[in-house]
Amino acid sequence: MATDAVLDSSIVVALVTQEEYSIWASTKIQKLQNLHALDLSFYEVASALQHKVSENFTAKDATAAFKQAKKIMSLFSIHPFSEVITESLRLALELKTSVYDAAFLALAKSLDLQLLTLDQKLSKKIEQTDYFRLIECPNKKSEQP
């Protein structure tokens, strides 16, 4: 059983807010010992929380959720984006995806670890590639066709 994984920002947000896959995310990380993320995760988590602000999720809720996210991410091994920037651009061009999504995939590839994500669009996009083995996502088809 794997003890390490790369987490993208969608997982962190799901851990600090109530979402459809919050329980899935929590269950997955409880089985892990070492968690890895990119330094740009802090920006992305803050941005995602900002976009959640509504009548039911106030600015105060977003601020509290971000404080909790920072505590959680302080337990991660945080990797600088510069560590994977060249490979991120290469993967983004190859897979026709954003450099942001490719960055987490590049980190998982470089560490030979699973990438936990809630990004089902990314999972679907790479379904027919060798990178598909790196993704762990809810509702992921277990094998390539």
Sine and cosine of phi, psi and omega as CSV:
sin_phi,cos_phi,sin_psi,cos_psi,sin_omega,cos_omega
0.00,0.00,0.70,-0.71,0.01,-1.00
-0.92,0.39,0.61,-0.79,0.03,-1.00
-0.92,-0.39,-0.15,0.99,-0.01,-1.00
-0.84,-0.54,0.47,-0.88,0.11,-0.99
-0.35,-0.94,0.38,-0.92,0.15,-0.99
-1.00,-0.08,0.70,-0.71,0.04,-1.00
-0.91,-0.41,0.72,-0.69,0.13,-0.99
-1.00,-0.03,0.07,-1.00,-0.12,-0.99
-0.91,0.41,-0.47,0.88,0.00,-1.00
-0.88,0.47,-0.57,0.82,0.03,-1.00
-0.93,0.38,-0.72,0.70,-0.01,-1.00
-0.88,0.48,-0.71,0.71,0.01,-1.00
-0.88,0.48,-0.66,0.75,0.02,-1.00
-0.91,0.42,-0.47,0.88,0.02,-1.00
-0.96,0.28,-0.43,0.90,-0.09,-1.00
-0.94,-0.35,-0.01,1.00,0.08,-1.00
-0.71,-0.71,0.29,-0.96,0.04,-1.00
-1.00,0.03,0.93,-0.38,-0.02,-1.00
-0.73,-0.68,0.15,-0.99,-0.01,-1.00
-0.83,0.56,-0.63,0.78,-0.08,-1.00
-0.94,-0.34,0.38,0.92,0.02,-1.00
-0.87,0.49,-0.68,0.73,0.00,-1.00
-0.92,0.39,-0.66,0.75,0.04,-1.00
-0.85,0.53,-0.74,0.67,-0.02,-1.00
-0.88,0.47,-0.72,0.69,-0.02,-1.00
-0.88,0.47,-0.70,0.72,0.02,-1.00
-0.88,0.48,-0.67,0.74,-0.01,-1.00
-0.89,0.45,-0.73,0.68,-0.09,-1.00
-0.97,0.26,-0.39,0.92,0.04,-1.00
-0.90,0.43,-0.37,0.93,-0.01,-1.00
-1.00,0.02,-0.01,1.00,-0.10,-1.00
-0.95,-0.32,0.44,-0.90,0.04,-1.00
-0.97,-0.24,-0.63,0.78,-0.08,-1.00
-0.83,-0.56,0.82,-0.57,-0.03,-1.00
-0.91,-0.42,0.66,-0.75,-0.06,-1.00
-0.83,-0.55,0.59,-0.81,0.06,-1.00
-0.47,-0.88,0.14,-0.99,0.07,-1.00
-0.99,-0.12,0.45,-0.90,0.01,-1.00
-0.87,0.49,-0.45,0.89,0.01,-1.00
-0.95,0.31,-0.10,0.99,0.05,-1.00
-0.87,0.49,-0.59,0.81,-0.02,-1.00
-0.88,0.48,-0.71,0.71,0.05,-1.00
-0.89,0.46,-0.74,0.68,-0.08,-1.00
-0.92,0.39,-0.63,0.78,0.04,-1.00
-0.90,0.43,-0.71,0.70,0.03,-1.00
-0.87,0.50,-0.69,0.73,0.00,-1.00
-0.90,0.44,-0.70,0.72,0.01,-1.00
-0.89,0.46,-0.65,0.76,0.03,-1.00
-0.92,0.40,-0.62,0.78,0.06,-1.00
-0.85,0.52,-0.67,0.74,-0.03,-1.00
-0.95,0.30,-0.25,0.97,0.04,-1.00
-0.99,0.11,-0.24,0.97,-0.07,-1.00
-0.86,0.50,0.78,-0.63,-0.03,-1.00
-0.38,-0.93,-0.20,-0.98,0.07,-1.00
-0.89,0.46,-0.56,0.83,-0.06,-1.00
-1.00,-0.04,-0.19,0.98,0.00,-1.00
-0.65,-0.76,0.99,-0.12,-0.14,-0.99
-0.99,0.17,0.16,-0.99,0.08,-1.00
-0.86,0.51,-0.60,0.80,0.04,-1.00
-0.90,0.44,-0.65,0.76,0.07,-1.00
-0.89,0.46,-0.68,0.74,-0.01,-1.00
-0.89,0.46,-0.68,0.73,0.02,-1.00
-0.90,0.44,-0.69,0.72,0.02,-1.00
-0.90,0.43,-0.66,0.75,0.02,-1.00
-0.90,0.44,-0.63,0.77,0.01,-1.00
-0.92,0.39,-0.63,0.78,0.06,-1.00
-0.87,0.50,-0.66,0.75,0.05,-1.00
-0.92,0.40,-0.65,0.76,0.03,-1.00
-0.87,0.48,-0.67,0.75,0.03,-1.00
-0.88,0.48,-0.64,0.77,0.04,-1.00
-0.89,0.45,-0.70,0.72,0.01,-1.00
-0.89,0.45,-0.74,0.67,-0.05,-1.00
-0.94,0.35,-0.31,0.95,0.06,-1.00
-0.92,0.39,-0.28,0.96,0.04,-1.00
-1.00,0.02,-0.14,0.99,-0.03,-1.00
-1.00,0.09,0.37,-0.93,0.29,-0.96
-0.99,0.11,0.90,-0.44,-0.05,-1.00
-0.99,-0.14,0.84,-0.55,-0.03,-1.00
-0.97,-0.24,0.66,-0.75,0.05,-1.00
-0.95,0.32,0.62,-0.78,0.05,-1.00
-0.83,0.56,-0.55,0.83,-0.01,-1.00
-0.85,0.52,-0.39,0.92,0.01,-1.00
-0.91,0.41,-0.47,0.88,-0.10,-0.99
-0.80,-0.60,0.15,0.99,-0.15,-0.99
-0.87,0.49,-0.68,0.73,-0.03,-1.00
-0.91,0.42,-0.72,0.69,0.02,-1.00
-0.92,0.38,-0.55,0.84,0.04,-1.00
-0.88,0.47,-0.71,0.70,0.02,-1.00
-0.90,0.43,-0.69,0.73,0.01,-1.00
-0.87,0.50,-0.73,0.68,0.01,-1.00
-0.91,0.42,-0.65,0.76,0.01,-1.00
-0.87,0.50,-0.68,0.74,0.02,-1.00
-0.93,0.37,-0.68,0.73,-0.01,-1.00
-0.91,0.42,-0.68,0.73,-0.12,-0.99
-1.00,-0.08,-0.08,1.00,-0.03,-1.00
0.82,0.57,0.80,0.60,0.03,-1.00
-0.74,-0.68,0.02,-1.00,0.00,-1.00
-0.97,0.26,0.44,-0.90,0.08,-1.00
-0.89,0.46,-0.57,0.82,0.03,-1.00
-0.85,0.53,-0.81,0.59,0.01,-1.00
-0.89,0.46,-0.66,0.75,-0.01,-1.00
-0.91,0.42,-0.50,0.87,-0.02,-1.00
-0.89,0.46,-0.70,0.71,0.01,-1.00
-0.93,0.36,-0.60,0.80,0.07,-1.00
-0.91,0.42,-0.66,0.75,0.03,-1.00
-0.89,0.46,-0.64,0.77,0.03,-1.00
-0.91,0.42,-0.72,0.70,0.03,-1.00
-0.86,0.51,-0.67,0.74,0.01,-1.00
-0.90,0.45,-0.72,0.70,-0.05,-1.00
-0.92,0.40,-0.51,0.86,0.01,-1.00
-1.00,-0.07,-0.10,1.00,-0.08,-1.00
0.80,0.59,0.79,0.61,0.00,-1.00
-0.79,-0.61,0.29,-0.96,0.12,-0.99
-0.95,0.30,0.56,-0.83,0.14,-0.99
-0.97,-0.23,0.91,-0.41,0.10,-1.00
-1.00,0.06,0.80,-0.60,-0.04,-1.00
-0.49,-0.87,0.41,-0.91,0.15,-0.99
-0.98,-0.19,0.06,1.00,-0.07,-1.00
-0.98,0.19,1.00,0.04,-0.03,-1.00
-0.94,0.33,-0.42,0.91,0.07,-1.00
-0.91,0.40,-0.67,0.74,0.05,-1.00
-0.90,0.44,-0.71,0.70,0.02,-1.00
-0.84,0.54,-0.71,0.70,0.02,-1.00
-0.91,0.42,-0.65,0.76,-0.05,-1.00
-0.89,0.46,-0.57,0.82,-0.06,-1.00
-0.98,-0.20,0.19,0.98,-0.06,-1.00
-0.81,0.59,-0.59,0.81,-0.06,-1.00
-0.99,-0.11,0.31,0.95,-0.03,-1.00
-0.89,-0.45,0.19,-0.98,0.07,-1.00
-0.93,0.36,-0.31,0.95,-0.04,-1.00
-0.97,0.25,-0.27,0.96,-0.05,-1.00
-0.84,0.55,-0.54,0.84,-0.01,-1.00
-0.89,0.45,-0.36,0.93,-0.04,-1.00
-0.99,0.13,-0.28,0.96,-0.12,-0.99
-1.00,-0.06,0.71,-0.70,0.20,-0.98
-0.81,-0.58,0.86,-0.51,-0.18,-0.98
-0.51,-0.86,0.57,-0.82,0.06,-1.00
-0.85,0.53,0.59,-0.81,0.05,-1.00
0.91,0.42,0.30,0.96,0.05,-1.00
-0.95,0.32,0.69,-0.72,0.13,-0.99
-0.92,0.39,0.74,-0.68,-0.14,-0.99
-0.93,0.36,-0.44,0.90,-0.01,-1.00
-0.68,-0.73,0.45,-0.89,0.11,-0.99
-0.94,0.34,0.57,-0.82,0.05,-1.00
-0.92,0.38,0.00,0.00,0.00,0.00
